[in-house]
Amino acid sequence: MVGRYAPSPTGDLHLGNLRTAVIAHRRASRFLMRVEDLDVGRVRPGVANRQLADLRAVGVHWEEPVVFQSERTALYEAALGQLDTYECFCTRAEIREAPSAPHAPPGFYPGTCRNLSAGERAARAAVRAPAVRVRADGDRAVDDFVVRRNDGAFAYQLAVVVDDAEQGIEEVVRGADLADSEPRQRWLYRALGLREPAFVHVGLVLGPGGVRLAKRHGAITLRALGAEAARSWIEASLDRPLSEPVVYDPA
């Protein structure tokens, strides 16, 4: 089974990130590492190296060179060219305030820019750079989601699908907070004619009081806990079903 872990270098990995990586590593017969550094506005210098060192410290290893998304933009450009897309000039506030289809979930894109004329696109382009959305053709599981942002960066949904397919990933193990990405990614696999991997969503690690950990919780990183303590806690936490959340309580 080919597996992977793909951190974003925006902050030190917390205990939940490390636990997910350990689970993914143990389930794979061949394990790859990828750094998702496309969001240049949030990437912090030196963080990728610290993340990779922390992963090694808890027993996660990989033999092949680390892949960086920032070096793979030609692949994303080629994939984008295979999709039926259109320019979208809407802001998040405009999307929130726009009327949606009945029973559509919050934030579902209502198709405001789907059928703009050339003149309408030109007028809006003079005010705001467009994002690029796919035409999902009424698929009720997804809306016309963004595949390229208005700052020119390729969206996570597109990049991760292209990378996982190109690297031959057979199983994607990630936190349950990313489960809502699965329908859009499966849509992209089908639209691009790519083989879909299996998806395993791991229960989140919660801090005291049941609050979900985030990278801003610096007190629950490997550097704060120490490698031995982090490894011991992760090992002890693996005796429960993977889908269940687990609480980290230093007390």
C-alpha distance (Angstrom), angle and dihedral (degrees) to the residues before:
residue distance angle dihedral
M1 . . .
V2 3.81 . .
G3 3.79 111.5 .
R4 3.77 136.7 168.7
Y5 3.76 146.7 -171.0
A6 3.80 120.6 -142.1
P7 3.81 116.8 -172.6
S8 3.79 124.3 -174.8
P9 3.84 111.2 -131.2
T10 3.78 96.0 -131.3
G11 3.81 97.6 112.0
D12 3.78 142.7 -16.9
L13 3.80 115.8 -60.8
H14 3.80 114.4 -103.3
L15 3.78 126.3 -144.8
G16 3.79 93.2 -88.7
N17 3.81 92.2 54.1
L18 3.79 91.0 49.3
R19 3.81 92.8 47.9
T20 3.80 91.7 52.0
A21 3.80 90.5 49.7
V22 3.81 91.3 51.0
I23 3.81 90.9 50.8
A24 3.82 92.3 48.5
H25 3.82 90.9 47.6
R26 3.81 94.1 50.8
R27 3.79 93.5 49.3
A28 3.82 94.2 52.1
S29 3.79 129.7 82.2
R30 3.81 89.2 -164.9
F31 3.79 117.8 29.4
L32 3.81 128.9 -163.8
M33 3.79 132.3 -169.3
R34 3.80 123.9 -145.9
V35 3.80 129.1 177.7
E36 3.81 113.2 -144.5
D37 3.80 99.6 -149.9
L38 3.80 102.2 150.1
D39 3.81 95.0 112.5
V40 3.79 94.4 78.7
G41 3.80 92.8 175.6
R42 3.82 90.7 64.5
V43 3.81 101.7 33.1
R44 3.80 111.5 109.1
P45 3.82 122.7 -151.9
G46 3.80 114.4 -105.5
V47 3.80 95.1 9.8
A48 3.81 95.5 106.7
N49 3.80 91.5 56.6
R50 3.82 91.2 48.4
Q51 3.80 91.2 49.3
L52 3.79 92.5 50.8
A53 3.81 90.9 48.2
D54 3.81 91.1 50.2
L55 3.79 91.5 50.0
R56 3.81 91.3 52.5
A57 3.80 89.6 48.1
V58 3.83 91.5 60.0
G59 3.79 92.9 47.4
V60 3.80 102.8 -92.8
H61 3.81 110.7 137.8
W62 3.79 136.6 170.8
E63 3.78 130.3 -171.1
E64 3.80 102.0 -157.9
P65 3.83 123.2 73.1
V66 3.79 117.6 -83.6
V67 3.81 112.3 -100.9
F68 3.82 119.4 -138.1
Q69 3.78 118.6 -154.8
S70 3.80 91.7 -147.0
E71 3.81 87.6 68.3
R72 3.82 94.3 51.8
T73 3.80 104.0 59.5
A74 3.83 92.7 119.9
L75 3.82 88.3 65.3
Y76 3.80 91.8 52.6
E77 3.80 91.6 46.9
A78 3.80 90.7 53.2
A79 3.81 91.9 49.0
L80 3.80 91.7 48.0
G81 3.79 89.2 55.9
Q82 3.81 90.1 59.3
L83 3.81 94.2 57.3
D84 3.79 131.2 84.1
T85 3.81 101.3 -118.8
Y86 3.79 142.7 161.2
E87 3.78 137.7 -163.8
C88 3.80 118.3 -97.8
F89 3.79 123.5 -162.7
C90 3.82 98.4 179.9
T91 3.79 122.5 124.4
R92 3.80 120.9 -139.7
A93 3.79 89.7 -107.7
E94 3.81 91.2 53.7
I95 3.80 90.8 50.2
R96 3.81 91.5 50.1
E97 3.80 91.6 50.2
A98 3.82 97.5 43.0
P99 3.81 120.4 100.4
S100 3.79 111.2 -101.0
A101 3.77 133.3 -155.7
P102 3.81 115.0 -86.8
H103 3.80 112.7 -80.7
A104 3.83 92.5 8.2
P105 3.82 112.7 147.4
P106 3.83 120.4 -111.3
G107 3.79 112.4 -75.9
F108 3.82 93.5 19.1
Y109 3.80 107.4 152.1
P110 3.82 109.6 -113.8
G111 3.83 96.1 -155.1
T112 3.81 96.5 -108.2
C113 3.82 94.7 156.3
R114 3.80 97.1 31.5
N115 3.80 97.2 105.0
L116 3.79 105.2 24.0
S117 3.78 117.4 151.0
A118 3.80 120.7 -120.0
G119 3.79 89.3 -103.3
E120 3.80 92.9 50.9
R121 3.81 91.2 49.5
A122 3.80 91.4 50.0
A123 3.80 92.3 49.8
R124 3.79 92.4 50.2
A125 3.80 93.1 43.6
A126 3.79 88.8 59.1
V127 3.81 88.3 62.4
R128 3.81 104.8 33.9
A129 3.80 138.0 13.7
P130 3.81 110.8 -114.9
A131 3.76 131.3 -120.3
V132 3.81 117.9 -142.3
R133 3.81 121.3 -118.9
V134 3.80 132.2 -173.0
R135 3.77 121.9 -123.0
A136 3.78 101.1 -119.9
D137 3.82 90.7 -173.1
G138 3.76 97.0 -134.3
D139 3.80 97.0 -50.0
R140 3.81 101.1 164.9
A141 3.81 92.2 -151.7
V142 3.82 92.7 62.5
D143 3.76 139.7 23.0
D144 3.81 128.2 -142.3
F145 3.80 92.2 -68.2
V146 3.81 128.3 -168.6
V147 3.80 118.3 -95.9
R148 3.81 96.6 171.1
R149 3.78 123.7 29.8
N150 3.77 124.5 -134.0
D151 3.81 90.4 -106.4
G152 3.81 88.5 62.0
A153 3.81 96.6 -105.7
F154 3.79 117.9 134.0
A155 3.79 112.2 -114.0
Y156 3.79 121.8 -110.3
Q157 3.80 92.6 -116.9
L158 3.81 93.5 59.8
A159 3.80 98.1 38.6
V160 3.79 95.7 49.3
V161 3.80 93.1 49.6
V162 3.80 93.1 48.4
D163 3.81 92.0 46.8
D164 3.80 96.5 46.3
A165 3.80 91.7 48.5
E166 3.82 94.5 45.1
Q167 3.81 91.7 48.1
G168 3.79 93.0 47.8
I169 3.81 95.1 -118.6
E170 3.80 110.1 -179.8
E171 3.82 100.1 -178.6
V172 3.80 128.9 31.0
V173 3.81 113.5 -158.2
R174 3.80 115.0 -172.0
G175 3.79 143.3 140.2
A176 3.79 121.3 -67.7
D177 3.81 89.0 -116.4
L178 3.82 87.5 74.4
A179 3.81 95.6 51.6
D180 3.80 92.0 100.9
S181 3.82 88.5 64.3
E182 3.78 92.1 64.5
P183 3.85 99.5 83.0
R184 3.81 92.8 51.7
Q185 3.77 92.4 45.9
R186 3.80 92.3 48.9
W187 3.80 87.9 50.1
L188 3.82 89.5 54.2
Y189 3.81 92.8 48.2
R190 3.79 89.1 55.1
A191 3.81 94.9 42.8
L192 3.82 91.5 50.8
G193 3.80 94.5 42.0
L194 3.81 93.5 -118.1
R195 3.80 130.2 147.1
E196 3.80 112.3 -103.5
P197 3.81 120.5 -129.5
A198 3.79 125.2 -140.8
F199 3.81 114.1 -95.5
V200 3.80 123.5 -141.4
H201 3.81 117.1 -176.1
V202 3.77 113.9 -160.0
G203 3.79 122.7 -148.4
L204 3.79 112.8 -103.6
V205 3.78 125.7 -106.8
L206 3.79 108.6 -118.7
G207 3.77 125.8 -157.6
P208 3.78 126.6 -137.2
G209 3.79 109.4 -50.5
G210 3.79 92.4 26.8
V211 3.82 95.7 -80.8
R212 3.80 115.3 152.1
L213 3.79 113.1 -113.0
A214 3.80 119.1 -115.3
K215 3.78 134.0 -177.7
R216 3.79 89.6 -100.4
H217 3.82 88.8 66.9
G218 3.80 93.1 89.4
A219 3.81 93.6 171.4
I220 3.82 90.5 70.0
T221 3.80 99.8 52.6
L222 3.78 126.4 106.9
R223 3.78 90.6 -104.9
A224 3.78 90.9 58.2
L225 3.80 97.5 40.5
G226 3.80 100.8 36.1
A227 3.80 125.2 -120.4
E228 3.81 96.2 -94.4
A229 3.80 94.2 50.6
A230 3.81 91.6 46.0
R231 3.82 92.6 49.4
S232 3.80 91.8 48.0
W233 3.78 93.6 49.7
I234 3.80 93.3 46.5
E235 3.80 91.2 49.6
A236 3.81 92.0 50.1
S237 3.82 91.2 47.9
L238 3.80 94.2 58.4
D239 3.81 95.3 76.9
R240 3.81 93.1 86.4
P241 3.83 132.7 72.2
L242 3.81 109.7 -74.0
S243 3.78 93.7 -125.5
E244 3.81 94.0 58.5
P245 3.82 120.7 93.2
V246 3.78 117.2 -119.7
V247 3.80 128.3 -151.1
Y248 3.77 123.4 -132.9
D249 3.81 109.1 -153.5
P250 3.81 114.7 172.4
A251 3.80 89.1 -162.2
